Amino acid sequence: MSLEAIERLLSQKIGVDPRIIGSRKISRALETRQAICGLSDLKAYFNLLQTSTQEFEELVEQIIVPETYFFRDRKPFDFLLNYVRTNWQPQSNLSKLHLLSVPCSSGEEPYSMAIALLEAGLPTYRFKIDAVDISKYAIAKAKRAVYGKNSFRGKPWIDQNRYFQSTAEGYELILPIRTIVNFQQGNLLNAFATTATKYDIIFCRNLLIYLEPNACTQVLNILDRLLLPKGLLFVGASETAKIPSDRFTPMRESFTFAYQKAESIQSQSPQPENTTTPEFEFSRNWHVSYNQPWPTEEPPTLEQPIPLPARASPPPNSKSPPPETINTPSSSGLTLAKELADTGQIEAAITHCQEYLTQDFTNDEAYTLLGTLHQSKSEYSQAEQYFRKALYLNPHSYEALMQLALLKEHRGDRIGAEILQQRIQKLNAPFS
């Protein structure tokens, strides 16, 4: 029995791409779980994985990446706040905004979404946030809502004292915010098989990069079905090339990585995701909670908003940056490469980028785009080379730093990723 057989089992059950997780990390996880189970033989442990959903779940806990913190990457939350203020509220007719965070990890992202909506002036009874994650330990931490300093990185997005209270164990989120988010353990591939709930906004960041191509397609089909026409989908920086251009339109806002679902595509939605393919044997018995359908009934509507602390001034950087202007023919050439990438023409975009670099070989933005394109093709060593070239030319390239940090994070190089995150935080720091 080989490591490859267990990697195939992980791909079949949860859709992960072992090349991204890394064989070294999977091997360490296997050694840990074998020791706990008292099994020295890999074949015996493989047989246990096939018969015990509990042990398979414990192995997955060892290999998933729970990297998250409040207001991660900042810009998507700026965009969410401004979108609700200027687009959704004026047209909402007092309806309720439905949001989904998946995977939600230990809760920092959906709680950040809730705080952003409150800062936008939306009362708690006007929105509902569902949050799902495959990790039972992450969900337990999210419900407990007590966080250490690692969950608060970079320049503060809000006044932390308004929403958290210091305790001996850490910073505890105030009760009114904790009650806003509905957490549930589940696998995105099957947790929504029977739900009729539709969402206005979905945050699904840094999941697609871990998935095999077929699983990635299935997840996108699920998200497409869950999202309302004209709804917003937020993804990670390195996932933009995976988004189908015939179903989602990029919002063209710097560093938000947001897409709007096409309004007319609903009638062309793919088959429901509960139809499995021979390549994937997605278990319906992953965990007892996986067999419980996602709630289709909404909780009772609150007659009055939950009282919150007095509102502070608007968060920093709450105004959307002005749209980028194209002033030179060379810039328009690079814009064409971006447009090709947005429409899924990855090879054509790569070719155009390379041709562009023959004219302007010192353009860090072109190298960053090339890195992102190769990353979308799972060509990680090439992607890293291009990101490094971009940083050599421009050490302050926010996107290249962020992409390279993600690559290191995926490989398990937490020290290298942390060093890059510190550089990113310095870019976000206020001028002295």
C-alpha positions as CSV (number, residue, x, y, z in Angstrom):
1,M,0.0,0.0,0.0
2,S,1.5,3.3,-1.1
3,L,1.1,7.0,-0.2
4,E,-0.4,7.6,-3.6
5,A,-3.4,5.3,-2.8
6,I,-4.2,7.4,0.2
7,E,-3.8,10.6,-1.8
8,R,-6.3,9.2,-4.3
9,L,-8.7,8.4,-1.5
10,L,-8.5,12.0,-0.3
11,S,-9.1,13.3,-3.8
12,Q,-12.1,11.0,-4.2
13,K,-13.7,11.9,-0.9
14,I,-13.1,15.6,-0.7
15,G,-11.7,16.7,-4.1
16,V,-8.3,18.0,-2.9
17,D,-5.3,18.1,-5.2
18,P,-2.5,16.3,-3.3
19,R,0.1,18.2,-5.4
20,I,-1.1,21.4,-3.7
21,I,-1.3,20.0,-0.2
22,G,2.1,18.4,-0.7
23,S,3.1,14.7,-0.2
24,R,5.4,15.7,2.7
25,K,2.5,17.3,4.6
26,I,0.3,14.3,3.9
27,S,3.0,11.9,5.1
28,R,3.5,13.8,8.3
29,A,-0.3,13.7,8.9
30,L,-0.3,9.9,8.2
31,E,2.5,9.3,10.7
32,T,0.7,11.3,13.4
33,R,-2.6,9.5,12.9
34,Q,-1.0,6.1,12.6
35,A,0.8,6.6,15.9
36,I,-2.5,7.7,17.6
37,C,-4.3,4.7,16.2
38,G,-1.4,2.3,17.2
39,L,-0.9,1.2,13.6
40,S,2.6,0.9,12.1
41,D,1.5,-0.7,8.8
42,L,0.3,1.8,6.2
43,K,-2.0,-0.8,4.6
44,A,-3.8,-1.4,7.9
45,Y,-4.3,2.3,8.3
46,F,-5.6,2.6,4.7
47,N,-8.2,-0.1,5.5
48,L,-9.2,1.9,8.6
49,L,-9.7,5.0,6.5
50,Q,-12.0,3.2,4.2
51,T,-14.2,1.8,7.0
52,S,-14.1,4.6,9.6
53,T,-15.6,8.0,8.7
54,Q,-14.4,9.3,12.1
55,E,-10.8,8.5,11.4
56,F,-11.0,9.9,7.8
57,E,-12.3,13.1,9.3
58,E,-9.4,13.2,11.8
59,L,-6.9,12.8,8.9
60,V,-8.6,15.6,7.0
61,E,-8.2,17.8,10.1
62,Q,-4.5,17.2,9.9
63,I,-4.1,18.3,6.2
64,I,-6.4,21.3,5.9
65,V,-5.1,24.8,6.0
66,P,-6.9,26.9,8.7
67,E,-5.1,30.1,7.8
68,T,-7.4,33.1,8.5
69,Y,-7.8,36.3,10.4
70,F,-10.2,39.2,10.7
71,F,-10.6,41.4,7.6
72,R,-8.1,39.3,5.7
73,D,-6.9,41.2,2.6
74,R,-9.1,44.2,3.7
75,K,-10.2,45.3,0.2
76,P,-13.1,42.8,-0.2
77,F,-14.6,44.1,3.1
78,D,-14.2,47.7,1.9
79,F,-16.0,46.7,-1.3
80,L,-18.8,44.9,0.7
81,L,-19.4,47.9,2.9
82,N,-19.6,50.3,-0.1
83,Y,-21.7,47.9,-2.2
84,V,-24.3,47.6,0.6
85,R,-24.5,51.3,1.1
86,T,-24.6,52.4,-2.5
87,N,-26.0,49.5,-4.4
88,W,-28.0,47.1,-2.3
89,Q,-29.8,49.3,0.3
90,P,-31.2,51.8,-2.2
91,Q,-32.8,48.9,-4.2
92,S,-33.6,46.4,-1.4
93,N,-37.1,47.5,-0.6
94,L,-36.5,46.4,3.1
95,S,-35.7,42.9,2.1
96,K,-33.2,40.7,3.9
97,L,-29.6,40.3,2.6
98,H,-28.5,36.6,2.6
99,L,-24.7,35.8,2.8
100,L,-22.6,32.7,2.8
101,S,-19.1,32.1,4.0
102,V,-17.6,28.8,2.8
103,P,-15.2,27.5,4.0
104,C,-15.5,29.7,7.1
105,S,-12.6,28.2,9.1
106,S,-12.7,29.4,12.7
107,G,-15.1,32.2,12.1
108,E,-13.0,35.3,11.5
109,E,-14.3,35.8,7.9
110,P,-18.1,35.5,8.5
111,Y,-17.8,37.7,11.6
112,S,-15.8,40.2,9.6
113,M,-18.7,40.2,7.1
114,A,-21.2,40.8,9.8
115,I,-19.1,43.7,11.3
116,A,-18.7,45.2,7.8
117,L,-22.5,45.2,7.3
118,L,-23.1,46.8,10.7
119,E,-20.5,49.5,9.8
120,A,-22.4,50.0,6.6
121,G,-25.5,50.9,8.7
122,L,-27.4,47.7,8.1
123,P,-29.4,46.6,11.2
124,T,-29.0,42.9,12.3
125,Y,-32.6,42.0,11.3
126,R,-31.8,43.0,7.7
127,F,-29.2,40.3,7.0
128,K,-28.5,36.6,7.6
129,I,-25.1,34.9,7.4
130,D,-24.6,31.2,7.0
131,A,-21.1,29.7,7.5
132,V,-19.9,26.2,6.8
133,D,-16.6,24.4,7.2
134,I,-15.4,20.9,6.9
135,S,-13.5,21.1,10.2
136,K,-15.5,20.3,13.4
137,Y,-12.7,21.9,15.5
138,A,-12.8,25.1,13.4
139,I,-16.6,25.3,13.8
140,A,-16.3,24.8,17.6
141,K,-13.8,27.6,17.8
142,A,-16.0,29.8,15.7
143,K,-19.0,29.3,17.9
144,R,-16.9,30.0,21.0
145,A,-15.7,33.2,19.4
146,V,-12.6,33.8,21.5
147,Y,-9.5,34.8,19.5
148,G,-5.8,35.5,20.1
149,K,-3.6,38.2,18.7
150,N,-2.9,36.1,15.6
151,S,-6.4,36.7,14.4
152,F,-5.8,40.5,14.4
153,R,-3.1,41.3,11.9
154,G,-2.1,44.4,10.0
155,K,-3.7,47.8,10.3
156,P,-7.0,47.7,12.3
157,W,-10.1,47.8,10.1
158,I,-12.4,48.8,12.9
159,D,-12.1,49.9,16.6
160,Q,-11.5,46.5,18.1
161,N,-12.9,47.6,21.5
162,R,-16.4,48.1,20.0
163,Y,-16.8,44.5,19.1
164,F,-14.5,42.6,21.4
165,Q,-13.9,42.4,25.1
166,S,-10.6,41.3,26.6
167,T,-10.7,38.1,28.7
168,A,-8.1,35.9,30.3
169,E,-8.4,33.6,27.3
170,G,-8.2,36.2,24.6
171,Y,-10.5,38.6,22.8
172,E,-14.1,37.6,23.0
173,L,-16.6,38.7,20.3
174,I,-19.6,40.4,21.9
175,L,-22.8,38.4,22.0
176,P,-24.9,40.4,19.6
177,I,-22.4,39.7,16.8
178,R,-22.1,36.0,17.7
179,T,-25.8,35.5,17.3
180,I,-25.8,36.9,13.7
181,V,-23.9,34.0,12.1
182,N,-25.3,30.5,11.7
183,F,-22.4,28.0,11.8
184,Q,-22.6,24.4,10.6
185,Q,-20.0,21.7,9.9
186,G,-20.2,20.3,6.4
187,N,-18.5,19.6,3.1
188,L,-19.4,22.1,0.4
189,L,-19.5,19.2,-2.1
190,N,-22.7,17.8,-0.5
191,A,-23.8,20.1,2.4
192,F,-26.2,22.0,0.1
193,A,-27.6,19.1,-1.7
194,T,-31.2,19.7,-0.6
195,T,-31.3,23.4,0.3
196,A,-33.5,25.9,-1.5
197,T,-31.7,28.9,0.0
198,K,-30.3,31.5,-2.4
199,Y,-27.7,34.0,-1.5
200,D,-27.0,37.6,-2.5
201,I,-23.3,37.3,-1.6
202,I,-21.0,34.4,-1.2
203,F,-17.4,34.5,0.1
204,C,-15.6,31.4,-1.1
205,R,-11.9,32.4,-0.8
206,N,-8.9,30.1,-1.1
207,L,-10.8,26.9,-1.5
208,L,-10.6,26.4,-5.3
209,I,-6.8,26.4,-5.3
210,Y,-6.8,23.2,-3.2
211,L,-9.1,21.2,-5.5
212,E,-8.7,18.8,-8.4
213,P,-10.0,20.3,-11.7
214,N,-13.2,18.1,-11.6
215,A,-13.9,19.0,-8.0
216,C,-13.3,22.6,-8.8
217,T,-15.9,22.5,-11.6
218,Q,-18.4,20.9,-9.3
219,V,-17.9,23.5,-6.5
220,L,-18.4,26.3,-9.1
221,N,-21.6,24.6,-10.2
222,I,-22.8,24.5,-6.6
223,L,-21.9,28.2,-6.0
224,D,-23.6,29.1,-9.3
225,R,-26.8,27.4,-8.1
226,L,-26.7,29.0,-4.6
227,L,-26.1,32.5,-5.9
228,L,-29.0,34.7,-6.9
229,P,-28.8,36.4,-10.3
230,K,-26.6,39.5,-10.0
231,G,-25.3,38.1,-6.8
232,L,-21.7,38.6,-5.8
233,L,-19.0,35.9,-5.5
234,F,-15.7,36.7,-3.7
235,V,-12.8,34.4,-4.4
236,G,-9.1,34.4,-3.5
237,A,-6.4,36.3,-5.5
238,S,-5.0,33.2,-7.1
239,E,-8.4,31.8,-8.1
240,T,-9.6,34.3,-10.6
241,A,-8.5,32.3,-13.6
242,K,-10.8,29.5,-12.5
243,I,-14.0,31.5,-12.6
244,P,-16.0,30.8,-15.8
245,S,-16.5,34.0,-17.7
246,D,-19.8,32.9,-19.3
247,R,-21.4,32.8,-15.8
248,F,-19.6,35.5,-13.8
249,T,-18.4,39.0,-14.6
250,P,-15.4,40.5,-12.8
251,M,-16.3,43.6,-10.8
252,R,-13.1,45.5,-11.9
253,E,-12.3,46.7,-8.4
254,S,-8.6,46.5,-7.4
255,F,-7.8,43.6,-5.1
256,T,-11.4,42.6,-4.3
257,F,-11.5,39.6,-6.6
258,A,-15.3,39.8,-6.8
259,Y,-17.6,38.6,-9.6
260,Q,-21.2,39.2,-10.4
261,K,-23.4,36.3,-11.5
262,A,-25.0,36.9,-14.9
263,E,-28.7,37.5,-14.6
264,S,-29.8,35.5,-17.6
265,I,-27.9,32.3,-16.8
266,Q,-30.3,30.9,-14.2
267,S,-32.2,28.8,-16.8
268,Q,-28.9,27.3,-17.9
269,S,-27.8,26.2,-14.5
270,P,-25.9,22.9,-14.4
271,Q,-27.3,19.7,-12.9
272,P,-27.6,19.7,-9.1
273,E,-24.4,18.8,-7.4
274,N,-25.7,15.7,-5.7
275,T,-25.2,13.8,-8.9
276,T,-21.7,12.3,-8.5
277,T,-19.4,11.2,-11.3
278,P,-17.2,8.1,-11.5
279,E,-14.1,10.2,-10.7
280,F,-15.5,11.3,-7.4
281,E,-17.2,9.2,-4.8
282,F,-18.2,12.0,-2.4
283,S,-19.4,10.3,0.8
284,R,-22.8,11.2,2.1
285,N,-21.8,9.8,5.5
286,W,-18.8,11.9,6.1
287,H,-20.1,13.0,9.5
288,V,-23.5,12.8,11.1
289,S,-24.0,16.5,10.6
290,Y,-23.4,16.0,6.8
291,N,-26.6,14.1,6.6
292,Q,-28.6,17.0,8.0
293,P,-29.8,19.3,5.2
294,W,-28.8,22.9,5.3
295,P,-31.7,24.8,7.1
296,T,-34.2,26.0,4.5
297,E,-36.4,28.0,7.0
298,E,-35.2,31.4,8.2
299,P,-35.1,32.2,11.9
300,P,-37.9,34.4,13.2
301,T,-37.5,38.0,12.0
302,L,-36.5,40.3,14.9
303,E,-38.8,43.1,15.5
304,Q,-36.1,45.4,16.8
305,P,-32.4,45.5,16.0
306,I,-29.9,44.1,18.5
307,P,-28.4,46.9,20.5
308,L,-24.8,47.6,19.7
309,P,-22.1,49.9,21.1
310,A,-22.1,53.5,19.8
311,R,-21.0,53.8,16.2
312,A,-17.5,55.1,15.6
313,S,-16.3,56.9,12.5
314,P,-16.3,54.9,9.2
315,P,-13.5,52.4,8.9
316,P,-10.3,53.4,7.1
317,N,-10.1,52.9,3.4
318,S,-13.9,52.7,3.2
319,K,-14.0,54.7,0.0
320,S,-13.5,52.8,-3.2
321,P,-10.4,53.7,-5.0
322,P,-10.9,55.5,-8.3
323,P,-10.9,53.3,-11.4
324,E,-7.6,52.7,-13.0
325,T,-6.9,54.8,-16.1
326,I,-5.1,53.5,-19.2
327,N,-2.9,56.2,-20.6
328,T,-0.4,54.5,-22.9
329,P,-0.4,52.0,-25.7
330,S,1.8,49.7,-23.7
331,S,-0.8,49.6,-20.8
332,S,-3.5,48.7,-23.2
333,G,-1.5,45.8,-24.4
334,L,-1.3,44.4,-20.9
335,T,-5.0,45.0,-20.4
336,L,-5.7,42.7,-23.4
337,A,-3.8,39.9,-21.6
338,K,-6.0,40.5,-18.5
339,E,-9.1,40.4,-20.6
340,L,-8.0,37.1,-22.1
341,A,-7.4,35.7,-18.6
342,D,-10.8,37.0,-17.4
343,T,-12.5,35.1,-20.3
344,G,-10.7,31.9,-19.5
345,Q,-8.3,32.0,-22.4
346,I,-5.3,31.1,-20.2
347,E,-2.8,30.0,-22.9
348,A,-3.6,33.0,-25.1
349,A,-3.1,35.3,-22.1
350,I,0.2,33.7,-21.3
351,T,1.4,34.1,-24.9
352,H,0.3,37.7,-25.0
353,C,2.0,38.5,-21.7
354,Q,5.3,37.0,-23.0
355,E,5.0,39.0,-26.2
356,Y,4.3,42.1,-24.1
357,L,7.5,41.5,-22.1
358,T,9.6,41.5,-25.2
359,Q,8.7,45.2,-25.4
360,D,8.7,46.1,-21.7
361,F,10.8,43.5,-19.9
362,T,10.8,45.5,-16.6
363,N,7.1,45.6,-16.0
364,D,6.4,43.9,-12.7
365,E,2.6,43.8,-13.3
366,A,3.2,41.6,-16.4
367,Y,5.3,39.1,-14.3
368,T,2.6,39.1,-11.6
369,L,-0.1,38.3,-14.2
370,L,2.1,35.5,-15.7
371,G,2.6,34.0,-12.2
372,T,-1.2,34.0,-11.6
373,L,-1.8,32.4,-15.0
374,H,0.7,29.6,-14.3
375,Q,-0.7,29.1,-10.8
376,S,-4.2,28.6,-12.3
377,K,-2.7,25.7,-14.4
378,S,-1.1,24.2,-11.2
379,E,2.4,25.1,-12.5
380,Y,3.5,26.3,-9.1
381,S,7.3,26.4,-9.6
382,Q,6.9,28.6,-12.7
383,A,4.4,30.7,-10.9
384,E,6.8,31.3,-8.0
385,Q,9.6,32.3,-10.4
386,Y,7.4,35.0,-12.0
387,F,6.2,36.3,-8.7
388,R,9.8,36.6,-7.5
389,K,10.7,38.5,-10.7
390,A,7.9,40.9,-10.1
391,L,9.1,41.5,-6.5
392,Y,12.7,42.0,-7.8
393,L,11.4,44.8,-10.0
394,N,8.9,46.2,-7.5
395,P,9.5,45.1,-3.8
396,H,6.2,46.8,-2.9
397,S,4.0,44.8,-5.3
398,Y,1.0,44.0,-3.1
399,E,-0.4,41.3,-5.4
400,A,2.9,39.6,-6.0
401,L,3.6,39.5,-2.3
402,M,0.1,38.1,-1.5
403,Q,0.3,35.4,-4.3
404,L,3.8,34.3,-3.2
405,A,2.7,34.2,0.4
406,L,-0.2,31.9,-0.6
407,L,2.1,29.6,-2.5
408,K,4.4,29.2,0.5
409,E,1.4,28.7,2.8
410,H,0.1,25.9,0.5
411,R,3.5,24.2,0.6
412,G,3.5,24.3,4.4
413,D,6.3,26.9,4.6
414,R,4.6,28.9,7.4
415,I,7.8,30.8,8.2
416,G,8.3,32.0,4.7
417,A,4.6,32.9,4.4
418,E,4.7,34.8,7.7
419,I,7.7,36.8,6.5
420,L,5.8,37.8,3.4
421,Q,2.7,38.6,5.4
422,Q,4.8,41.0,7.6
423,R,5.9,42.8,4.4
424,I,2.2,43.0,3.3
425,Q,1.3,44.5,6.7
426,K,4.0,47.1,6.4
427,L,2.4,48.2,3.0
428,N,-1.0,48.5,4.8
429,A,0.5,50.5,7.7
430,P,-0.3,54.2,7.9
431,F,2.3,56.7,6.8
432,S,4.3,58.1,9.7
